Amino acid sequence: MNQRWYLTWKGRTQSIADWAREVDLPYSAIYMRIKSGWDIERALTTPVRQEHTIEVAGQTHTTSEWSKITGLPRSTIYDHLRHNSSEALILKAIESKRPMGKKDFREELFSFIVRYKQDHDGIAPSLREIQQALPSSPSFSRIRWALAELQNKGKIRFQFSQPRTIQVTGGKWTYQEEQGE
């Protein structure tokens, strides 16, 4: 059953769709605001938040545009924006000259894991070590997503609830003694 929501404001009762057209706000914004407990006046008069613009090296773009330019997820840029470090993050990604899409990021993550385990006698890196080592400074959620993707492809095994449990599959780990001169 399709239920229409009616709101009364300033002595007039209309559906959310009619109010949305009148106050020039998206229907979904008004609906979610009311469902979240906003009062009607606030729900109908608060403008939808506009996307941030960030100026880096003389170029001004929105967060979405910087995401496309750098290959960084918008969430990562927003996280850094909250901590006033988005400009440094964007510059770092631009300087790397290689935007990272989802596939590139997974490949870079997998390569890092293999190198790290080789350099540390089979010990897996922590999420923080991964975050600090990769040039895009990915968020923990992006790292976990990529680890889940690698696990689904059968490249690794990983227990999300335990630290340092990344296992590379399909290979054999052998100890090699260092050769003396």
VOBA-1610 file (N, C-alpha, C; in pm, whole numbers, padded with zeros to 5 digits, always signed):
BEGIN
Met+00084-00118+00000Met+00000+00000+00000Met+00089+00125+00000Asn+00065+00213-00092Asn+00143+00335-00106Asn+00084+00442-00015Gln+00160+00484+00085Gln+00112+00583+00181Gln+00170+00719+00145Arg+00084+00818+00129Arg+00130+00954+00102Arg+00146+01026+00234Trp+00253+01100+00244Trp+00278+01177+00364Trp+00234+01321+00339Tyr+00156+01374+00431Tyr+00111+01512+00422Tyr+00171+01590+00538Leu+00215+01711+00507Leu+00275+01797+00608Leu+00197+01929+00612Thr+00176+01980+00733Thr+00110+02108+00749Thr+00213+02208+00798Trp+00227+02316+00720Trp+00322+02421+00754Trp+00260+02554+00715Lys+00269+02650+00803Lys+00212+02784+00780Lys+00065+02777+00740Gly-00008+02683+00805Gly-00152+02672+00782Gly-00193+02601+00654Arg-00097+02547+00580Arg-00127+02476+00454Arg-00083+02331+00466Thr-00165+02240+00414Thr-00134+02098+00415Thr-00114+02050+00271Gln+00003+01989+00249Gln+00036+01937+00116Gln+00116+01809+00132Ser+00125+01736+00023Ser+00209+01615+00025Ser+00356+01658+00024Ile+00444+01566+00062Ile+00588+01595+00059Ile+00632+01632-00082Ala+00577+01562-00181Ala+00613+01590-00321Ala+00577+01734-00359Asp+00458+01778-00315Asp+00417+01917-00346Asp+00505+02018-00274Trp+00536+01991-00145Trp+00627+02079-00072Trp+00765+02082-00138Ala+00812+01966-00183Ala+00944+01958-00246Ala+00951+02050-00368Arg+00845+02046-00450Arg+00842+02134-00567Arg+00836+02281-00526Glu+00757+02310-00424Glu+00739+02450-00383Glu+00864+02511-00320Val+00932+02435-00235Val+01050+02490-00166Val+01181+02456-00236Asp+01170+02386-00348Asp+01286+02351-00431Asp+01390+02269-00354Leu+01342+02163-00289Leu+01429+02067-00221Leu+01395+01927-00272Pro+01490+01836-00270Pro+01459+01700-00313Pro+01358+01633-00218Tyr+01266+01558-00275Tyr+01168+01483-00198Tyr+01237+01398-00092Ser+01344+01328-00135Ser+01413+01236-00043Ser+01472+01310+00077Ala+01519+01433+00057Ala+01576+01509+00168Ala+01468+01542+00271Ile+01354+01589+00223Ile+01245+01623+00315Ile+01196+01498+00387Tyr+01175+01391+00313Tyr+01126+01265+00370Tyr+01219+01215+00480Met+01351+01209+00450Met+01448+01159+00549Met+01458+01251+00670Arg+01446+01380+00648Arg+01451+01474+00760Arg+01333+01451+00856Ile+01214+01436+00799Ile+01095+01412+00881Ile+01108+01277+00953Lys+01152+01173+00881Lys+01170+01041+00943Lys+01275+01046+01054Ser+01372+01137+01041Ser+01478+01149+01142Ser+01438+01237+01260Gly+01317+01290+01256Gly+01269+01366+01371Gly+01283+01517+01360Trp+01318+01568+01242Trp+01326+01713+01226Trp+01186+01772+01237Asp+01176+01897+01287Asp+01046+01963+01283Asp+01020+02007+01139Ile+00894+02028+01107Ile+00855+02054+00968Ile+00919+02180+00912Glu+00922+02287+00991Glu+00980+02412+00940Glu+01128+02393+00905Arg+01201+02330+00994Arg+01344+02307+00968Arg+01362+02218+00846Ala+01278+02113+00832Ala+01290+02020+00719Ala+01264+02089+00586Leu+01175+02188+00586Leu+01139+02255+00461Leu+01223+02378+00430Thr+01294+02432+00530Thr+01367+02557+00506Thr+01519+02541+00505Thr+01571+02429+00555Thr+01716+02410+00556Thr+01762+02366+00418Pro+01852+02442+00356Pro+01898+02401+00223Pro+01980+02272+00232Val+01981+02199+00122Val+02062+02079+00114Val+02207+02123+00111Arg+02290+02052+00187Arg+02431+02089+00197Arg+02495+02083+00058Gln+02564+02189+00027Gln+02637+02194-00100Gln+02773+02127-00084Glu+02823+02075-00193Glu+02952+02008-00189Glu+03065+02110-00170His+03165+02069-00095His+03278+02156-00067His+03363+02175-00193Thr+03421+02294-00203Thr+03521+02315-00307Thr+03655+02327-00237Ile+03757+02274-00300Ile+03891+02274-00243Ile+03986+02330-00347Glu+04069+02427-00305Glu+04168+02483-00395Glu+04304+02422-00363Val+04365+02364-00465Val+04497+02305-00452Val+04579+02346-00573Ala+04696+02401-00548Ala+04788+02441-00655Ala+04719+02527-00761Gly+04634+02621-00716Gly+04568+02713-00807Gly+04446+02657-00878Gln+04410+02531-00854Gln+04293+02471-00916Gln+04184+02452-00811Thr+04061+02493-00843Thr+03949+02477-00752Thr+03851+02377-00812His+03821+02273-00734His+03725+02171-00777His+03642+02127-00659Thr+03527+02066-00690Thr+03446+02007-00583Thr+03512+01876-00538Thr+03462+01825-00427Thr+03516+01699-00375Thr+03499+01588-00477Ser+03384+01583-00545Ser+03361+01479-00647Ser+03460+01492-00763Glu+03484+01615-00804Glu+03578+01637-00915Glu+03720+01596-00875Trp+03763+01632-00751Trp+03896+01591-00706Trp+03904+01439-00698Ser+03793+01375-00661Ser+03790+01229-00654Ser+03819+01168-00791Lys+03755+01224-00894Lys+03778+01173-01030Lys+03921+01202-01079Ile+03972+01320-01046Ile+04106+01360-01090Ile+04213+01274-01025Thr+04201+01251-00895Thr+04306+01183-00819Thr+04287+01032-00807Gly+04163+00985-00829Gly+04135+00844-00808Gly+04109+00809-00662Leu+04109+00911-00576Leu+04081+00888-00434Leu+03930+00883-00412Pro+03884+00798-00321Pro+03740+00798-00293Pro+03698+00928-00227Arg+03574+00971-00254Arg+03525+01095-00192Arg+03531+01087-00040Ser+03502+00969+00015Ser+03503+00955+00162Ser+03640+00984+00219Thr+03746+00945+00149Thr+03882+00973+00196Thr+03908+01123+00195Ile+03865+01190+00089Ile+03884+01335+00079Ile+03804+01405+00189Tyr+03679+01361+00212Tyr+03598+01420+00320Tyr+03665+01399+00456Asp+03717+01277+00481Asp+03784+01251+00609Asp+03900+01348+00629His+03980+01367+00525His+04094+01457+00535His+04048+01603+00542Leu+03937+01635+00479Leu+03883+01771+00484Leu+03845+01807+00628Arg+03787+01711+00699Arg+03750+01735+00840Arg+03873+01763+00926His+03987+01708+00888His+04110+01727+00966His+04203+01829+00901Asn+04149+01907+00807Asn+04224+02012+00738Asn+04350+01962+00668Ser+04347+01839+00618Ser+04465+01788+00548Ser+04432+01743+00406Ser+04318+01785+00353Ser+04277+01740+00220Ser+04371+01792+00111Glu+04422+01916+00127Glu+04511+01970+00024Glu+04638+01887+00011Ala+04697+01848+00125Ala+04819+01767+00122Ala+04790+01630+00060Leu+04676+01573+00092Leu+04638+01443+00037Leu+04623+01451-00114Ile+04555+01554-00163Ile+04532+01570-00307Ile+04665+01593-00378Leu+04750+01678-00321Leu+04881+01703-00382Leu+04962+01573-00391Lys+04957+01494-00285Lys+05029+01367-00282Lys+04979+01274-00394Ala+04848+01270-00414Ala+04791+01185-00518Ala+04825+01238-00657Ile+04823+01370-00674Ile+04856+01430-00804Ile+05004+01405-00836Glu+05091+01421-00735Glu+05234+01402-00757Glu+05267+01258-00795Ser+05186+01164-00746Ser+05212+01024-00781Ser+05184+00999-00929Lys+05115+01095-00995Lys+05088+01093-01139Lys+05009+00970-01182Arg+04957+00894-01088Arg+04885+00774-01126Arg+04757+00762-01044Pro+04646+00811-01099Pro+04523+00796-01025Pro+04493+00647-01003Met+04444+00616-00887Met+04417+00476-00857Met+04268+00449-00858Gly+04226+00367-00952Gly+04089+00319-00951Gly+04081+00199-00859Lys+03963+00137-00855Lys+03944+00023-00765Lys+04039-00091-00797Lys+04055-00124-00926Lys+04140-00236-00964Lys+04286-00208-00932Asp+04333-00087-00966Asp+04472-00050-00936Asp+04500-00055-00787Phe+04404-00008-00707Phe+04424-00006-00563Phe+04437-00149-00509Arg+04350-00238-00555Arg+04359-00378-00509Arg+04493-00439-00545Glu+04539-00412-00668Glu+04668-00467-00713Glu+04783-00410-00630Glu+04778-00280-00605Glu+04884-00217-00525Glu+04882-00271-00382Leu+04763-00290-00326Leu+04751-00345-00192Leu+04807-00486-00186Phe+04771-00569-00284Phe+04820-00707-00286Phe+04972-00710-00297Ser+05028-00627-00385Ser+05174-00622-00401Ser+05240-00578-00271Phe+05181-00479-00204Phe+05238-00433-00077Phe+05236-00545+00026Ile+05126-00618+00035Ile+05114-00726+00133Ile+05223-00831+00108Val+05241-00870-00017Val+05342-00971-00050Val+05481-00921-00013Arg+05514-00796-00051Arg+05646-00739-00018Arg+05667-00731+00133Tyr+05564-00686+00202Tyr+05574-00671+00347Tyr+05599-00806+00413Lys+05524-00907+00373Lys+05540-01040+00433Lys+05680-01096+00402Gln+05731-01069+00281Gln+05866-01115+00247Gln+05971-01045+00332Asp+05951-00915+00356Asp+06048-00838+00433Asp+06039-00861+00584His+05927-00916+00631His+05905-00931+00775His+05881-01077+00814Asp+05951-01168+00749Asp+05946-01311+00782Asp+05805-01366+00791Gly+05720-01328+00698Gly+05585-01384+00691Gly+05482-01315+00776Ile+05521-01215+00854Ile+05425-01144+00938Ile+05343-01050+00849Ala+05212-01047+00871Ala+05124-00963+00791Ala+05125-00819+00842Pro+05103-00722+00755Pro+05098-00583+00799Pro+04967-00553+00873Ser+04969-00454+00960Ser+04847-00408+01025Ser+04776-00312+00928Leu+04650-00283+00957Leu+04576-00189+00872Leu+04642-00052+00874Arg+04692-00009+00989Arg+04758+00121+00999Arg+04886+00123+00915Glu+04963+00014+00917Glu+05085+00008+00836Glu+05051+00014+00688Ile+04943-00051+00649Ile+04898-00045+00509Ile+04861+00099+00475Gln+04782+00161+00561Gln+04737+00298+00537Gln+04855+00394+00521Gln+04955+00380+00606Gln+05070+00471+00603Gln+05162+00444+00484Ala+05164+00320+00436Ala+05257+00284+00329Ala+05207+00319+00190Leu+05076+00317+00170Leu+05022+00340+00036Leu+05011+00490+00008Pro+05043+00533-00113Pro+05047+00676-00144Pro+04913+00746-00134Ser+04803+00674-00147Ser+04673+00740-00143Ser+04621+00759-00001Ser+04694+00711+00101Ser+04649+00717+00241Ser+04504+00673+00253Pro+04473+00551+00212Pro+04334+00506+00208Pro+04272+00498+00348Ser+04140+00511+00353Ser+04070+00496+00480Ser+04069+00348+00518Phe+04045+00322+00646Phe+04038+00183+00692Phe+03925+00109+00621Ser+03814+00177+00596Ser+03703+00110+00529Ser+03740+00071+00386Arg+03818+00157+00317Arg+03860+00122+00181Arg+03958+00005+00185Ile+04045+00001+00284Ile+04140-00111+00296Ile+04063-00240+00321Arg+03967-00235+00415Arg+03888-00355+00445Arg+03810-00402+00322Trp+03753-00306+00247Trp+03680-00340+00125Trp+03773-00411+00027Ala+03892-00355+00007Ala+03987-00415-00089Ala+04033-00553-00040Leu+04055-00568+00090Leu+04092-00699+00144Leu+03980-00801+00120Ala+03856-00759+00138Ala+03742-00848+00112Ala+03737-00886-00035Glu+03763-00790-00124Glu+03766-00819-00268Glu+03877-00919-00302Leu+03996-00899-00245Leu+04107-00991-00269Leu+04075-01130-00213Gln+04006-01135-00101Gln+03968-01264-00043Gln+03864-01333-00133Asn+03768-01257-00186Asn+03667-01313-00276Asn+03730-01368-00403Lys+03840-01307-00447Lys+03911-01354-00567Lys+04005-01469-00537Gly+04018-01504-00409Gly+04102-01617-00370Gly+04250-01585-00361Lys+04285-01457-00360Lys+04427-01419-00351Lys+04479-01419-00208Ile+04389-01393-00113Ile+04429-01391+00028Ile+04321-01456+00112Arg+04357-01486+00236Arg+04261-01521+00341Arg+04282-01420+00451Phe+04171-01378+00513Phe+04179-01270+00610Phe+04066-01282+00710Gln+04096-01271+00839Gln+03994-01269+00943Gln+03979-01125+00990Phe+03865-01066+00963Phe+03845-00925+00994Phe+03853-00895+01143Ser+03819-00992+01226Ser+03815-00965+01369Ser+03951-00980+01438Gln+04051-01027+01367Gln+04183-01050+01426Gln+04289-00967+01354Pro+04384-00908+01427Pro+04489-00829+01361Pro+04594-00919+01295Arg+04654-00867+01192Arg+04768-00932+01123Arg+04739-01076+01080Thr+04620-01101+01024Thr+04584-01237+00984Thr+04581-01255+00834Ile+04637-01164+00758Ile+04635-01176+00613Ile+04729-01288+00570Gln+04674-01383+00496Gln+04754-01493+00442Gln+04743-01489+00291Val+04855-01492+00223Val+04857-01497+00077Val+04833-01642+00038Thr+04740-01667-00052Thr+04710-01803-00094Thr+04779-01835-00226Gly+04795-01962-00253Gly+04852-02005-00380Gly+05003-01993-00388Gly+05067-01972-00278Gly+05213-01962-00278Gly+05270-02044-00165Lys+05400-02060-00165Lys+05466-02135-00060Lys+05570-02045+00005Trp+05567-02040+00135Trp+05658-01956+00210Trp+05779-02039+00252Thr+05897-01999+00213Thr+06018-02072+00252Thr+06118-01977+00313Tyr+06192-02028+00408Tyr+06295-01949+00474Tyr+06423-01961+00392Gln+06486-01848+00366Gln+06614-01850+00294Gln+06720-01787+00384Glu+06825-01862+00408Glu+06935-01808+00487Glu+07011-01707+00404Glu+07062-01606+00472Glu+07139-01503+00401Glu+07276-01561+00364Gln+07319-01528+00245Gln+07448-01575+00196Gln+07559-01484+00249Gly+07662-01542+00308Gly+07776-01463+00354Gly+07870-01436+00240Glu+07954-01332+00256Glu+08048-01298+00148Glu+08171-01381+00155
//
